[in-house]
Amino acid sequence: MESMNKLGRILLVEDDPKDVELTLTALEEYNLANEVIVARDGEEALEYLYSRGKFKTRSSDNPAVMLLDLKLPKVDGLEVLKQVKSEEKLRMIPVVVLTSSKEEKDMVASYKLGVSAYVVKPVDFHEFVNAIKELGIFWAVINEPPPGSVRK
Amino acid sequence: MARPKLQLRIAQSPVLRYGLAVLSVSVALGGALLIERFQLRNITLFLFAIAVAAWYGGTGAAVLALLLSCISFAHFFVEPSHSIPYFILFALFAWLVSRFSAVRRRVEAELLAERTQQGSLLNLTHDSIFVRDMDFIISYWNLGAQELYGWSAEDAIGKHSRQLLQTMFPAPIEDVHAELLRTGRWEGELQRTTAHGTTVVVAARYALRRDEQARPVAILETSNDITERKHREQEIENLNLELANRSTALESMNKELEAFAYSVSHDLRAPLRHIAGFTELLQKKISSVVDEKSNRYLVMILDSAKRMGNLIDDLLAFSRIGRAETQKTLFSLTQLVREALTEVRQDVEGRNIVWKVGALPDFYGDRSMLRLVLVNLISNAIKFTRTRTQAEIEIGCSDGNSDDLVVFVRDNGVGFDMKYVNKLFGVFQRLHDSDAFEGTGIGLATVQRIVHRHGGKVWAEGVVDGGATFYFSASKT
């Protein structure tokens, strides 16, 4: 596939290993997962974004999209979002909230913080796979990422 | 009535007043000249005697005194032939004095009657009435006061009212007196102690009495016992407070429950997604290598997961209705029914249904919630007429004679046993097995919750295999 060369890097922030596996499986199914970085909590996500801790030596470019769960250990999703959007060199990263929560106040808070999309994880696996596929295709392939993001 | 009027006229007119003086002196002069002319004897003592008899003894005594005076005079002082003018003078005097005496007696009797009548009238009332002067000394005490406070008039009159009754005022006594002096009246609730030592609450009204110089002299107090009423008021107040507390507690409990239901539904979605997801992945991997039975098990797991997903979604929607604010507007029910019918059109494909939609009024309420009510009721009607070759579904409004309007959805479907009518509107309650008619058992609970939030009622009528009618009512305004 020619588009393979242009795949963006995806930062998946998700604490539930089963959800991580299902998401990766869905991305794999459409060959969208050649570079997915998984952060298991908000702190790890921030470490990656700021190239701190175990991500100290990562390449300096930003991910093409960040898929962000809201319910996270240590630093929760909204807090991560707030920090990203207030940091000059991170604020252009497209952030998609990927969560189980249909709670209106979560949605309102996310959009107010400038999230690019808000996706509720469907219970049905087909729908889940479709959602992940479409997200992957749109953000890692179709969407032109901001300058400074990596494209392989 | 003529007499007082005459007196009034004399008193008011200077001409009459001075005329009367001139007239009486003229009469006295005439009398004096007459006495001198006839060289009359001293009659003063007899006149005095007649006057005393007439004044204190009445007419009979006056006549007797007159006769005795005449006889005495004729016997001891003058010859009978000369005594005629004396007799006339005695008679006139006796007549005058007894007239005065009669008038006095009548006035006294009238006054007495009036006083007795007033006193007994004041004793007839249930109210307690007493009069005290500005130093709180009681001067009048009626029977009502005796009944209420336990002190008799003899006990009370002359006593200091505040000390006797241990009165507690709702305001400083200076303020009470100030208002009394300013307006002449005061009213308020007083707490007092009776002769038996019990505490009573009375509603008292004060009226101030002033003398001719407008100086305050006495206070008339009318009061009645409101102890019972105060007790009941206190009881009602306590009950209301308790009710308010309970309803606050219920409200917060309800909120907690809603939050709980939401969080449960919410947290259940993740493991469910995993069950469905991994089962499907497993199915993909092994369906070609395992037997048919194993494949069927996988399908059943997926079916159940899907069904549970629907249950959770419905429960979430149900919980959201309980928490959402209603946004009320006036809208056309006819239009809303049309929209609901469009929404369910997938369910009626391939079905033979005769629709009867009656005239529907405008409705004041939350449009999207009411739409959910109609969709639920119509979906139910469609679902439970599935076994009919020709289904009939009627949507109408019975205006009734009350302030409520009643909307109904009637079908000729499988109906239900009225014995279970109370179960219809409960969450997860179903009257049919899910093989025959699918569903989560939340639809009618949602309907009920929405209608209740609009202050209305829901009810249903049904006959097994004879159709069902679902009603909901709502206020017309």
Interface residues (C-beta under 8 A of the other chain):
Chain A: D16 K18 D19 L22 T25 S100 S101 K102 E103 K121 P122 V123 D124 F125 H126 F128
Chain B: Y262 H266 D267 R269 A270 L272 R273 H274 A276 G277 F278 T279 E280 L281 A305 K306 G309 I312 D313 L316
